[in-house]
Protein backbone atom coordinates (compact mmCIF):
# COMPACT_ATOMS: atom_id res chain seq x y z
CA UNK A 1 0.00 0.00 0.00
CA UNK A 2 1.31 3.46 -0.92
CA UNK A 3 1.05 6.47 1.32
CA UNK A 4 0.15 9.72 -0.46
CA UNK A 5 0.67 13.18 1.05
CA UNK A 6 -2.26 15.35 -0.03
CA UNK A 7 -1.90 19.08 0.59
CA UNK A 8 -4.95 21.31 1.04
CA UNK A 9 -3.31 23.85 3.29
CA UNK A 10 -5.79 26.73 3.03
CA UNK A 11 -9.06 24.75 2.96
CA UNK A 12 -9.89 21.64 4.94
CA UNK A 13 -12.22 18.93 3.58
CA UNK A 14 -13.80 18.99 7.06
CA UNK A 15 -14.84 22.66 6.74
CA UNK A 16 -18.49 23.59 6.35
CA UNK A 17 -19.07 24.11 2.65
CA UNK A 18 -19.90 27.57 1.35
CA UNK A 19 -18.09 29.42 4.13
CA UNK A 20 -14.98 31.46 3.40
CA UNK A 21 -12.56 29.21 1.48
CA UNK A 22 -14.55 25.97 1.62
CA UNK A 23 -16.01 25.07 -1.76
CA UNK A 24 -15.69 22.56 -4.56
CA UNK A 25 -12.01 21.96 -3.88
CA UNK A 26 -12.79 20.81 -0.33
CA UNK A 27 -15.38 18.36 -1.67
CA UNK A 28 -12.93 17.05 -4.27
CA UNK A 29 -10.11 16.48 -1.79
CA UNK A 30 -12.32 14.71 0.72
CA UNK A 31 -14.19 12.51 -1.75
CA UNK A 32 -11.05 11.45 -3.62
CA UNK A 33 -9.36 10.57 -0.31
CA UNK A 34 -12.23 8.25 0.58
CA UNK A 35 -12.20 6.54 -2.84
CA UNK A 36 -8.50 5.72 -3.05
CA UNK A 37 -7.82 3.52 0.02
CA UNK A 38 -9.72 0.63 -1.55
CA UNK A 39 -7.30 0.85 -4.46
CA UNK A 40 -4.09 0.37 -2.48
CA UNK A 41 -3.43 3.88 -1.15
CA UNK A 42 -3.24 5.44 2.30
CA UNK A 43 -4.18 9.14 2.09
CA UNK A 44 -2.91 11.75 4.55
CA UNK A 45 -4.50 15.17 3.95
CA UNK A 46 -2.47 18.00 5.45
CA UNK A 47 -4.28 21.25 6.19
CA UNK A 48 -3.47 24.28 8.32
CA UNK A 49 -4.87 24.24 11.85
CA UNK A 50 -7.60 26.90 12.19
CA UNK A 51 -9.02 25.86 15.57
CA UNK A 52 -6.86 25.15 18.65
CA UNK A 53 -9.35 22.55 19.88
CA UNK A 54 -9.37 20.40 16.72
CA UNK A 55 -7.50 17.08 17.13
CA UNK A 56 -4.25 16.80 15.21
CA UNK A 57 -5.50 13.69 13.38
CA UNK A 58 -9.11 13.21 12.30
CA UNK A 59 -10.01 9.93 10.51
CA UNK A 60 -11.79 10.34 7.17
CA UNK A 61 -13.02 6.82 6.58
CA UNK A 62 -10.82 3.73 6.39
CA UNK A 63 -7.38 4.49 5.01
CA UNK A 64 -7.70 8.27 4.94
CA UNK A 65 -7.21 10.97 7.56
CA UNK A 66 -6.94 14.74 7.92
CA UNK A 67 -3.84 16.05 9.70
CA UNK A 68 -3.93 19.58 11.11
CA UNK A 69 -0.56 21.30 10.90
CA UNK A 70 0.26 24.40 12.97
CA UNK A 71 1.08 27.51 11.00
CA UNK A 72 0.40 30.97 12.39
CA UNK A 73 -2.52 31.65 14.72
CA UNK A 74 -5.01 28.79 14.99
CA UNK A 75 -7.87 30.73 13.41
CA UNK A 76 -9.35 31.27 9.93
CA UNK A 77 -7.44 33.71 7.76
CA UNK A 78 -7.31 35.00 4.22
CA UNK A 79 -5.42 32.87 1.69
CA UNK A 80 -2.71 35.47 1.19
CA UNK A 81 -2.05 35.50 4.92
CA UNK A 82 -1.50 31.74 4.74
CA UNK A 83 1.32 32.39 2.29
CA UNK A 84 3.28 34.15 5.06
CA UNK A 85 3.18 30.99 7.17
CA UNK A 86 4.09 28.48 4.46
CA UNK A 87 7.67 27.99 5.78
CA UNK A 88 6.34 27.27 9.29
CA UNK A 89 3.61 24.94 7.97
CA UNK A 90 6.12 23.04 5.85
CA UNK A 91 8.57 22.66 8.75
CA UNK A 92 5.82 21.32 10.98
CA UNK A 93 4.71 18.92 8.26
CA UNK A 94 8.27 17.61 7.92
CA UNK A 95 8.46 17.24 11.70
CA UNK A 96 5.20 15.28 11.84
CA UNK A 97 6.34 12.85 9.14
CA UNK A 98 9.69 12.39 10.86
CA UNK A 99 8.19 11.81 14.31
CA UNK A 100 5.67 9.33 12.90
CA UNK A 101 8.39 7.63 10.81
CA UNK A 102 6.33 8.03 7.63
CA UNK A 103 7.48 7.65 4.04
CA UNK A 104 5.41 9.09 1.23
CA UNK A 105 5.59 7.93 -2.37
CA UNK A 106 3.96 10.98 -3.92
CA UNK A 107 2.65 14.42 -2.97
CA UNK A 108 -0.58 15.74 -4.48
CA UNK A 109 -1.13 19.46 -3.92
CA UNK A 110 -4.29 21.49 -4.36
CA UNK A 111 -4.17 25.24 -5.13
CA UNK A 112 -1.03 27.29 -5.63
CA UNK A 113 -0.23 27.72 -1.92
CA UNK A 114 -0.15 23.97 -1.42
CA UNK A 115 1.73 23.68 -4.70
CA UNK A 116 4.61 25.73 -3.33
CA UNK A 117 4.76 23.51 -0.24
CA UNK A 118 4.47 20.48 -2.51
CA UNK A 119 7.57 21.62 -4.38
CA UNK A 120 9.48 21.70 -1.09
CA UNK A 121 8.38 18.16 -0.28
CA UNK A 122 9.20 17.04 -3.81
CA UNK A 123 12.73 18.37 -3.40
CA UNK A 124 13.29 17.31 0.21
CA UNK A 125 11.92 13.79 -0.11
CA UNK A 126 12.80 13.15 -3.74
CA UNK A 127 9.28 12.08 -4.68
CA UNK A 128 6.94 12.99 -7.57
CA UNK A 129 4.69 16.04 -7.22
CA UNK A 130 1.19 16.21 -8.73
CA UNK A 131 -0.39 19.69 -8.71
CA UNK A 132 -3.99 20.73 -9.27
CA UNK A 133 -4.88 24.44 -9.10
CA UNK A 134 -8.72 24.43 -9.12
CA UNK A 135 -8.59 28.11 -10.13
CA UNK A 136 -5.88 30.07 -11.93
CA UNK A 137 -4.91 33.65 -11.09
CA UNK A 138 -4.27 34.76 -14.67
CA UNK A 139 -7.61 33.40 -15.80
CA UNK A 140 -9.42 35.20 -12.97
CA UNK A 141 -7.74 38.43 -14.03
CA UNK A 142 -9.16 38.03 -17.53
CA UNK A 143 -12.61 36.92 -16.36
CA UNK A 144 -13.99 40.03 -14.70
CA UNK A 145 -13.28 43.72 -15.03
CA UNK A 146 -11.47 44.97 -11.94
CA UNK A 147 -10.35 41.51 -10.83
CA UNK A 148 -6.65 41.60 -9.97
CA UNK A 149 -4.96 38.64 -8.39
CA UNK A 150 -1.64 39.53 -6.72
CA UNK A 151 1.60 39.07 -8.64
CA UNK A 152 2.71 36.81 -5.79
CA UNK A 153 0.07 34.27 -6.80
CA UNK A 154 0.88 34.44 -10.51
CA UNK A 155 4.58 33.90 -9.78
CA UNK A 156 3.79 31.05 -7.41
CA UNK A 157 1.59 29.31 -9.97
CA UNK A 158 4.33 29.72 -12.57
CA UNK A 159 6.86 28.06 -10.28
CA UNK A 160 4.56 25.13 -9.55
CA UNK A 161 3.76 24.68 -13.25
CA UNK A 162 7.46 24.61 -14.07
CA UNK A 163 8.51 22.17 -11.34
CA UNK A 164 5.62 19.72 -10.80
CA UNK A 165 5.95 16.28 -12.38
CA UNK A 166 2.29 16.22 -13.40
CA UNK A 167 -0.42 18.87 -13.63
CA UNK A 168 -4.09 17.92 -13.35
CA UNK A 169 -6.62 19.93 -15.34
CA UNK A 170 -10.35 19.14 -15.10
CA UNK A 171 -10.94 19.75 -18.82
CA UNK A 172 -9.33 20.78 -22.09
CA UNK A 173 -10.26 24.40 -21.43
CA UNK A 174 -8.01 24.63 -18.37
CA UNK A 175 -5.32 22.64 -20.14
CA UNK A 176 -5.16 25.30 -22.84
CA UNK A 177 -5.03 28.04 -20.19
CA UNK A 178 -2.09 26.38 -18.45
CA UNK A 179 -0.25 26.29 -21.76
CA UNK A 180 -1.24 29.80 -22.84
CA UNK A 181 -0.74 31.76 -19.62
CA UNK A 182 1.96 29.71 -17.88
CA UNK A 183 3.87 27.99 -20.66
CA UNK A 184 3.05 24.54 -19.29
CA UNK A 185 4.25 21.54 -21.25
CA UNK A 186 1.16 19.79 -22.69
CA UNK A 187 2.93 16.46 -22.20
CA UNK A 188 2.75 16.67 -18.41
CA UNK A 189 -0.89 17.80 -18.16
CA UNK A 190 -3.35 15.08 -17.20
CA UNK A 191 -7.02 15.82 -17.90
CA UNK A 192 -9.11 14.34 -15.07
CA UNK A 193 -12.47 15.94 -14.23
CA UNK A 194 -13.85 16.33 -10.74
CA UNK A 195 -16.33 13.77 -9.46
CA UNK A 196 -19.83 13.60 -8.01
CA UNK A 197 -21.43 11.22 -5.52
CA UNK A 198 -24.29 9.85 -7.60
CA UNK A 199 -25.74 7.98 -4.61
CA UNK A 200 -26.09 11.23 -2.65
CA UNK A 201 -27.03 13.50 -5.54
CA UNK A 202 -29.98 11.81 -7.22
CA UNK A 203 -33.57 12.65 -8.15
CA UNK A 204 -36.07 12.18 -5.30
CA UNK A 205 -39.03 14.16 -6.66
CA UNK A 206 -39.80 17.87 -6.45
CA UNK A 207 -42.95 17.51 -4.33
CA UNK A 208 -41.19 15.22 -1.83
CA UNK A 209 -38.21 17.59 -1.51
CA UNK A 210 -40.41 20.64 -1.02
CA UNK A 211 -42.47 18.93 1.66
CA UNK A 212 -39.31 17.89 3.52
CA UNK A 213 -37.97 21.45 3.38
CA UNK A 214 -41.30 23.12 4.11
CA UNK A 215 -41.24 25.09 0.86
CA UNK A 216 -44.55 26.12 -0.71
CA UNK A 217 -43.47 28.63 -3.38
CA UNK A 218 -44.88 28.02 -6.84
CA UNK A 219 -41.53 28.57 -8.56
CA UNK A 220 -38.08 28.12 -7.00
CA UNK A 221 -34.71 29.21 -8.40
CA UNK A 222 -31.55 27.98 -6.66
CA UNK A 223 -28.07 29.47 -6.38
CA UNK A 224 -25.30 27.53 -4.61
CA UNK A 225 -21.83 29.00 -4.08
CA UNK A 226 -19.47 31.05 -1.99
CA UNK A 227 -20.08 34.80 -1.69
CA UNK A 228 -17.24 35.44 -4.12
CA UNK A 229 -17.78 38.18 -6.76
CA UNK A 230 -16.64 35.74 -9.46
CA UNK A 231 -19.64 33.50 -8.69
CA UNK A 232 -21.88 36.15 -10.27
CA UNK A 233 -24.68 36.31 -7.71
CA UNK A 234 -25.05 39.99 -8.62
CA UNK A 235 -26.01 38.93 -12.16
CA UNK A 236 -28.72 36.60 -10.87
CA UNK A 237 -30.21 39.21 -8.53
CA UNK A 238 -30.33 41.81 -11.29
CA UNK A 239 -31.84 39.27 -13.68
CA UNK A 240 -34.58 38.39 -11.18
CA UNK A 241 -35.33 42.08 -10.59
CA UNK A 242 -35.95 42.47 -14.34
CA UNK A 243 -38.53 39.65 -14.52
CA UNK A 244 -41.96 40.91 -15.54
CA UNK A 245 -43.75 38.26 -13.46
CA UNK A 246 -42.26 37.44 -10.06
CA UNK A 247 -45.46 36.25 -8.43
CA UNK A 248 -44.92 33.02 -6.49
CA UNK A 249 -41.17 33.10 -7.15
CA UNK A 250 -38.56 32.36 -4.48
CA UNK A 251 -34.80 32.55 -5.03
CA UNK A 252 -32.84 30.38 -2.58
CA UNK A 253 -29.22 31.40 -2.04
CA UNK A 254 -27.08 28.69 -0.43
CA UNK A 255 -23.60 29.74 0.67
CA UNK A 256 -21.75 32.16 2.87
CA UNK A 257 -22.17 32.71 6.59
CA UNK A 258 -25.30 34.33 8.03
CA UNK A 259 -23.14 36.17 10.56
CA UNK A 260 -20.18 38.40 9.82
CA UNK A 261 -20.01 37.67 6.08
CA UNK A 262 -19.43 40.95 4.24
CA UNK A 263 -20.21 39.36 0.87
CA UNK A 264 -23.55 37.98 1.99
CA UNK A 265 -24.45 41.30 3.63
CA UNK A 266 -23.64 43.10 0.38
CA UNK A 267 -25.92 40.85 -1.67
CA UNK A 268 -28.69 41.07 0.90
CA UNK A 269 -28.52 44.87 0.69
CA UNK A 270 -28.51 44.64 -3.11
CA UNK A 271 -31.70 42.55 -3.07
CA UNK A 272 -33.34 45.11 -0.78
CA UNK A 273 -32.37 48.03 -3.02
CA UNK A 274 -33.77 46.22 -6.07
CA UNK A 275 -37.09 45.59 -4.35
CA UNK A 276 -36.77 41.79 -4.37
CA UNK A 277 -35.80 41.19 -0.74
CA UNK A 278 -39.04 39.29 -0.06
CA UNK A 279 -38.33 36.91 -2.90
CA UNK A 280 -34.70 36.11 -2.01
CA UNK A 281 -33.88 33.83 0.93
CA UNK A 282 -30.26 33.70 2.08
CA UNK A 283 -29.81 30.31 3.75
CA UNK A 284 -26.09 30.43 4.53
CA UNK A 285 -23.88 27.39 4.14
CA UNK A 286 -25.34 23.89 4.37
CA UNK A 287 -23.91 20.45 5.01
CA UNK A 288 -23.24 18.44 1.85
CA UNK A 289 -25.91 15.92 2.84
CA UNK A 290 -28.59 18.66 2.85
CA UNK A 291 -27.91 19.96 -0.64
CA UNK A 292 -29.67 17.23 -2.68
CA UNK A 293 -33.06 18.18 -1.26
CA UNK A 294 -32.56 21.79 -2.33
CA UNK A 295 -31.46 20.79 -5.83
CA UNK A 296 -34.52 18.57 -6.11
CA UNK A 297 -36.89 21.21 -4.75
CA UNK A 298 -35.75 23.80 -7.30
CA UNK A 299 -37.30 24.29 -10.74
CA UNK A 300 -33.86 25.24 -11.96
CA UNK A 301 -30.36 26.07 -10.73
CA UNK A 302 -28.53 29.17 -11.93
CA UNK A 303 -24.72 29.30 -12.19
CA UNK A 304 -23.98 32.86 -13.40
CA UNK A 305 -20.22 32.74 -12.79
CA UNK A 306 -17.69 34.98 -14.43
CA UNK A 307 -15.23 32.07 -14.26
CA UNK A 308 -15.50 28.38 -13.41
CA UNK A 309 -12.66 25.92 -13.64
CA UNK A 310 -15.12 23.01 -13.41
CA UNK A 311 -18.35 23.80 -11.45
CA UNK A 312 -19.25 21.01 -9.10
CA UNK A 313 -22.54 22.80 -8.43
CA UNK A 314 -23.66 22.29 -12.03
CA UNK A 315 -22.78 18.59 -11.93
CA UNK A 316 -24.57 18.07 -8.59
CA UNK A 317 -27.71 19.85 -9.83
CA UNK A 318 -27.81 17.85 -13.06
CA UNK A 319 -27.27 14.61 -11.12
CA UNK A 320 -30.46 15.49 -9.23
CA UNK A 321 -32.29 16.09 -12.51
CA UNK A 322 -32.42 19.87 -12.12
CA UNK A 323 -32.02 22.01 -15.29
CA UNK A 324 -29.28 24.63 -15.39
CA UNK A 325 -28.94 28.20 -16.61
CA UNK A 326 -25.23 29.00 -16.64
CA UNK A 327 -22.62 31.33 -18.04
CA UNK A 328 -20.83 30.05 -21.10
CA UNK A 329 -17.44 30.08 -19.38
CA UNK A 330 -14.66 27.62 -18.52
CA UNK A 331 -15.67 24.16 -17.39
CA UNK A 332 -19.39 24.94 -17.62
CA UNK A 333 -19.22 24.65 -21.40
CA UNK A 334 -18.40 20.96 -21.12
CA UNK A 335 -20.96 20.19 -18.41
CA UNK A 336 -24.18 21.95 -19.46
CA UNK A 337 -25.50 20.86 -22.84
CA UNK A 338 -27.10 23.97 -24.28
CA UNK A 339 -30.66 23.23 -25.31
CA UNK A 340 -30.53 19.68 -23.88
CA UNK A 341 -29.97 19.92 -20.11
CA UNK A 342 -30.22 23.68 -19.72
CA UNK A 343 -29.08 26.95 -21.25
CA UNK A 344 -25.62 28.45 -21.63
CA UNK A 345 -25.61 32.26 -21.67
CA UNK A 346 -22.71 33.77 -23.64
CA UNK A 347 -23.10 37.28 -22.17
CA UNK A 348 -22.24 37.83 -18.54
CA UNK A 349 -24.91 40.47 -17.92
CA UNK A 350 -28.46 40.34 -16.47
CA UNK A 351 -30.74 40.72 -19.51
CA UNK A 352 -29.97 37.41 -21.27
CA UNK A 353 -30.29 35.61 -17.93
CA UNK A 354 -33.70 37.24 -17.47
CA UNK A 355 -34.77 35.98 -20.89
CA UNK A 356 -33.68 32.42 -20.10
CA UNK A 357 -35.34 32.53 -16.69
CA UNK A 358 -38.62 33.64 -18.28
CA UNK A 359 -38.36 30.92 -20.92
CA UNK A 360 -37.62 28.05 -18.55
CA UNK A 361 -39.85 29.08 -15.64
CA UNK A 362 -42.75 29.53 -18.03
CA UNK A 363 -42.41 26.24 -19.87
CA UNK A 364 -43.09 23.11 -17.80
CA UNK A 365 -42.60 20.77 -20.76
CA UNK A 366 -39.18 22.22 -21.58
CA UNK A 367 -38.03 21.91 -17.97
CA UNK A 368 -39.19 18.31 -17.89
CA UNK A 369 -37.34 17.61 -21.14
CA UNK A 370 -34.13 19.06 -19.72
CA UNK A 371 -34.65 17.18 -16.45
CA UNK A 372 -34.98 13.79 -18.14
CA UNK A 373 -31.64 14.26 -19.91
CA UNK A 374 -29.80 15.81 -16.95
CA UNK A 375 -28.67 12.86 -14.83
CA UNK A 376 -27.45 10.69 -17.67
CA UNK A 377 -25.32 13.58 -18.94
CA UNK A 378 -23.17 13.55 -15.77
CA UNK A 379 -22.93 9.83 -15.00
CA UNK A 380 -19.38 9.83 -16.40
CA UNK A 381 -18.37 11.97 -13.40
CA UNK A 382 -19.14 9.20 -10.89
CA UNK A 383 -16.36 9.02 -8.30
CA UNK A 384 -15.27 5.44 -9.10
CA UNK A 385 -14.55 6.55 -12.69
CA UNK A 386 -12.53 9.55 -11.52
CA UNK A 387 -10.64 7.54 -8.88
CA UNK A 388 -9.64 4.97 -11.52
CA UNK A 389 -7.99 7.70 -13.58
CA UNK A 390 -6.22 9.20 -10.57
CA UNK A 391 -5.03 5.72 -9.57
CA UNK A 392 -3.53 5.18 -13.04
CA UNK A 393 -1.71 8.51 -12.83
CA UNK A 394 -0.31 7.72 -9.37
CA UNK A 395 0.87 4.29 -10.50
CA UNK A 396 2.50 5.75 -13.60
CA UNK A 397 4.42 8.29 -11.52
CA UNK A 398 5.43 5.65 -8.96
CA UNK A 399 6.91 3.19 -11.46
CA UNK A 400 10.39 3.77 -10.07
CA UNK A 401 9.42 2.73 -6.55
CA UNK A 402 9.82 -0.95 -5.69
CA UNK A 403 6.87 -2.90 -4.28
CA UNK A 404 4.61 0.11 -4.61
CA UNK A 405 1.18 0.90 -6.00
CA UNK A 406 -0.18 -2.38 -7.17
CA UNK A 407 3.00 -4.45 -6.83
CA UNK A 408 1.44 -6.40 -3.98
CA UNK A 409 3.71 -5.50 -1.06
CA UNK A 410 3.26 -2.72 1.46
CA UNK A 411 5.48 0.29 1.12
CA UNK A 412 4.53 2.14 4.30
CA UNK A 413 7.04 2.79 6.99
RAGI-V858068 format. One line per field, one symbol per residue. phi: phi as a letter, one per 20 degrees, with the letter a starting at -180 (. if undefined). psi: psi as a letter, one per 20 degrees, with the letter a starting at -180 (. if undefined). burial: + if it has 9 or more other C-alpha atoms within 8 Angstrom, else -. A space follows every 10 residues. Layout:
# RAGI-V858068
phi->???
psi->???
burial->???
This chain:
# RAGI-V858068
phi->.dedeedcfe befefffnel eebgfffgff fffeefgfdn cdddeebffd bfefgfdcfc nfnbbddedf amffbfbfgf fggfdggfff fffgfffffe ldcdeadddc nfffffffff fgffemcfcd ccembcgfff feebgnfcff ggffffffff gfdffbdddf afffgfffff ecmffgfded ecffdceffe ebfcofffff ffemdcffcc ddccrfedgf fmffffffff feffcdfmec deddqmdfcm dfffffffff fffemcgfdd deemfcfgfe fgfffffffa ddceffbbfc nfgffffffe nefcdbfecl fffedeegnc crcddfdebf gffgffffff fecfffffff ffeffgfdff egggffffff gffgfffegf eflclneodf cee
psi->ppppopomhi oqiiqpqipd jobhgggggg gghihhhijj qppoopqppj piipqgpoqm rpjqqppppq naqmqqrqgh hhhhjggggg ghgggghghi lqpqiqpoqo qhghhghhhg ggggilrqpp pphgqpghhh hihppipoqq hggggggggg ghhqhppppi rhghghhhgg hjkqphhjpp oorrrqnihg nqpipggggh ghikpjqhpp pppprqlphi ikhhggghgg hiphojpjpp opoprrpipj ohgghghghg hghikjhiip ooiaqqqhih ghhgghhqhq ppnkqhppgg nhggggghhj kpqqoqqmqc ihhigpopig jappoipmrg ghhgghgggh hjnhhgghgg ghigghijhi jqhhgghhhg ghgghghjhi pqkqmiiiqq kq.
burial->++++++++++ +++-+++++- -+++++++++ +++++++--+ +++++++++- ---------+ --++++++++ +--+------ -+--++-+++ -++---+--- -+-+++++++ ++++++++++ ++----++++ +++++-++++ +-++--+-+- --++-+++++ +--+-+++++ +--++-+++- -+-+---++- ++++++-+-- ++-+-+-+++ +-------++ +++++++--- +++-++++++ +-+-----++ ++++++++-- +-++--++-+ ++-+-++--+ ++++++---- ++++++++++ ++++++++++ ++++++++++ ++++++++++ +++-+++--+ +++++--+-+ -+++-+++-+ +-----+-++ +-+++-+++- +++-+++-++ +--++--+-- --++++---- ++-
